[in-house]
Amino acid sequence: MREEVIVFCVMAGVVLIGSVITKNRREWSVAFLLLASLLGSLVSGMGIRVREIVEGPFGFLDAALSIASAALFVFLFYKAGGFKLIYDRVARVKNRVLKAFLTLFFIAFPSSLTGFPLASVMTTGVIVSESMKKSGVKKSKITEVVAIGSVIGAIMPPNSIPAIIASNGAGSVLPTPYNGFYAPLLAISLPVFIIYGLLNMKALSVGEEEGEEKCGVYLLLALMVLLTSLFDGLCGSICYIGGNTLYFFIGSVLVLVINKGFGSVKGCIKATADSLMEAVVPVAFLFALGSFIEVSSMTGVRGFYSLKILPYDTKLVIVVMMAISAIIGIFFSDAIPAFLITYAVFPIGWLCSPVVVTGVSMALSIIPLISMRSSIFEETSFLIESDEVKGKDRIKAIAIILVILIALGLVFVYFGDTALSFLNF
């Protein structure tokens, strides 16, 4: 057996065994990805290569800055009561269709900014779930709506962690920069958003206003962050410093000013620190994955992979890797699938387009929905204290979404560099 195969088996084995032991908890996958990187380096006979282990995360640095600053804004905004005031305004809307879409977007908004679904579950998801419980919506339905809404948000721009991971694979050590992929991500997420909103209009349009307080300043602040981010992405980056880091940072400062520093210097520091802590796991996951990818390249795994796929059609290779990633994700969550997705994109290298990369990332996007353990449904039911969605009910809830995401993903892979090239921004 070739050395490269042995190295990969050892590295992947460590992560997969760790996933089984820890029941697919992402915070533990960070530790096992780093351990696998160390063992891969040792098994290859290169010793502990600190340089590669440290250098790998730099491929995700810009994205990590954007995710962390977005998490700071989102959780400060939530602690300040901004989301609650905005939802009270949404609850006053009389038109059922408009109210359903506004509620779904309200759920998705935090995860669209931060890139990870739990940002929505822990903030807007909590607010909407409380309103739905009072309106008599079935608890398992509440879990479904919040969970799926948060996943829809995670495939929206400006930050989509699946697309960020996929884009890293396009250029190996010097990855193709992730600049939001606004148009292709919107082209995929909007159909899902609209169809799911229409199919679940009854549940999404419940809720009554609970207060008379005005949300004007908070609504304006949320719109400012959203619109500046969209304008910057769709019209060409004006101020690209770690994604939309600058906009999120300014928004965070404004939240502190509006809320008068949460009462004191100590309160201000605590709120800021607690908000930043929410980004630790997703950012640490990206950094650990970067080390794993870099060590695999250093030990020849990527070179061996390139040799083996050379005779085959590039798009076929990409689709096969997407399928393998999704299947592994059912049983072992997203650590190894995230690694394989970077390899799926690798064959197109510097010639990649945001459309193709976005299509590939859909294999990662569906994993929170299909994972058997530690899925977004389990996380959501725990955080909002509601019933789980299991068995046939889960399949029924996600079927239409999976069909759309898989179909659009394949279309983007096969036609992203030709008929859909106009979406390349």
C-alpha positions, -999 to +999 in steps of 0.1 A: +000+000+000+013+034-009+025+057+019+000+084+008-029+060+013-017+050+047-013+086+058-048+094+046-063+064+063-047+073+096-058+109+094-094+101+083-096+072+108-087+095+137-115+119+128-141+093+121-134+074+153-135+107+172-169+114+156-183+081+167-170+085+203-182+121+207-215+116+187-205+140+160-202+170+182-185+197+161-165+212+191-148+178+195-141+174+158-118+205+161-096+185+185-096+154+164-088+173+132-057+188+149-047+154+163-051+138+129-029+165+114-002+157+140-004+120+134-004+124+097+028+143+099+044+117+121+033+087+101+048+102+070+081+104+087+083+142+087+080+146+124+058+173+139+056+199+112+045+230+131+049+252+100+022+234+080-001+229+109+000+266+117+001+277+080-030+258+070-055+280+090-043+312+072-063+301+041-094+307+062-082+339+080-103+364+060-134+343+064-128+338+101-125+376+106-158+381+089-175+353+108-162+365+142-172+401+136-206+390+123-212+369+154-202+399+175-228+420+158-256+394+159-253+384+195-248+420+207-279+429+187-298+400+203-287+409+239-297+445+233-332+434+224-330+445+188-343+412+173-372+411+198-383+446+188-381+439+151-401+407+155-428+426+174-430+447+143-431+417+120-459+402+141-481+433+133-481+425+096-516+415+085-509+399+051-503+362+057-479+357+027-458+387+036-458+378+072-447+343+065-417+354+043-407+381+068-407+356+096-387+331+077-362+358+067-361+369+103-351+334+114-325+331+086-309+365+090-283+358+118-270+326+101-268+344+068-245+370+084-224+345+104-224+315+082-234+290+109-270+278+115-269+279+153-265+317+153-301+318+141-313+291+164-299+308+195-312+342+187-342+348+163-351+311+166-357+315+203-379+345+198-400+330+170-403+297+189-417+314+220-443+332+198-453+300+180-457+281+213-481+308+226-500+305+193-505+268+197-482+256+169-471+219+174-437+218+191-421+195+165-433+219+138-416+248+156-383+228+157-386+221+120-393+257+110-365+271+131-340+244+121-346+246+083-349+284+084-314+286+100-300+262+074-315+283+046-298+313+062-264+295+061-265+292+023-273+329+019-246+355+014-226+372+027-211+344+048-218+308+039-194+284+057-200+255+032-190+279+003-161+292+023-148+257+028-153+247-009-135+278-021-105+269-001-099+238-022-097+256-055-061+268-051-045+245-026-020+266-005-032+299-020-070+294-021-093+312-044-106+341-021-141+338-009-157+372-016-193+364-006-204+346-038-235+368-036-252+360-069-247+322-070-257+318-034-288+340-039-296+320-070-297+288-049-310+300-016-339+321-029-358+292-046-355+272-014-366+302+007-397+309-015-409+273-018-404+265+019-421+297+029-451+290+007-454+254+019-452+264+056-472+296+054-496+286+082-469+280+108-448+310+097-477+335+097-488+330+133-477+353+162-491+384+177-476+417+187-465+417+224-454+453+229-458+489+218-421+498+217-408+512+185-380+493+167-369+521+144-333+526+154-326+488+156-344+481+123-324+508+106-292+494+120-300+459+108-309+472+074-277+492+072-256+461+078-276+440+054-277+466+026-241+477+029-230+441+028-252+433-003-241+465-021-204+458-014-208+422-027-230+427-057-214+459-069-177+449-063-159+451-030-154+487-019-138+480+014-126+443+015-110+437+049-117+402+059-150+400+041-175+424+056-156+427+089-156+465+088-194+468+084-200+442+111-176+460+135-192+494+129-226+478+135-214+463+168-201+496+180-234+513+171-253+486+191-231+494+221-237+531+217-275+527+213-277+504+243-254+527+264-227+501+268-251+476+285-251+498+316-214+499+325-179+492+313-180+458+329-214+450+312-200+462+279-169+440+281-189+410+292-215+413+264-187+417+239-168+388+252-198+365+254-208+374+219-174+367+205-173+333+222-203+322+201-179+322+171-152+302+187-164+267+175-171+275+138-139+295+135-118+269+153-134+243+130-122+262+100-087+266+114-084+229+123-097+219+089-070+242+074-043+223+093-058+190+081-058+201+045-023+215+046-008+184+062-025+162+036-009+183+008+025+182+025+024+144+028+015+138-008-021+128-004-033+156-027-006+148-053-016+111-053-053+121-056-045+143-086-027+114-102-056+091-098-083+114-111-063+125-141-079+101-166-114+110-156-138+139-166-134+167-141-171+173-135-177+136-130-150+136-103-165+166-086-200+150-085-186+117-072-168+135-044-199+154-036-219+122-033-192+105-011-192+136+011-229+136+016-230+098+023-203+101+049-220+131+064-251+111+071-232+089+096-202+111+107-213+147+104-192+172+084-155+170+094-143+145+067-169+157+042-156+192+046-121+179+038-133+159+008-152+189-006-120+209-008-106+180-029-137+180-050-130+216-061-093+211-064-092+197-100-106+230-114-079+250-094-074+286-104-099+282-133-127+277-109-158+300-109-179+310-079-209+293-095-192+259-097-178+262-062-212+272-049-227+242-065-201+219-049-208+235-015-244+223-016-231+188-006-219+203+027-250+224+031-274+195+033-254+176+059-269+194+090-303+182+076-294+146+069-269+138+097-282+109+119-264+123+150-260+159+162-282+172+134-296+207+133-329+193+144-314+178+176-295+210+183-326+231+177-349+211+199-324+213+227-318+251+224-354+262+220-367+235+244-390+219+219-398+185+205-374+167+181-383+159+145-376+122+138-382+095+112-408+100+086-415+135+098-379+146+092-378+130+058-411+148+049-398+181+062-365+181+043-375+162+011-384+192-011-354+212+002-329+183-005-343+179-040-339+216-048-304+219-033-291+188-050-306+197-083-293+232-083-259+221-070-256+197-100-268+223-125-242+248-111-214+222-114-222+213-150-231+247-163-214+271-139-186+279-163-208+283-194-245+291-193-244+304-157-212+323-160-231+356-156-235+347-119-198+348-113-197+375-086 
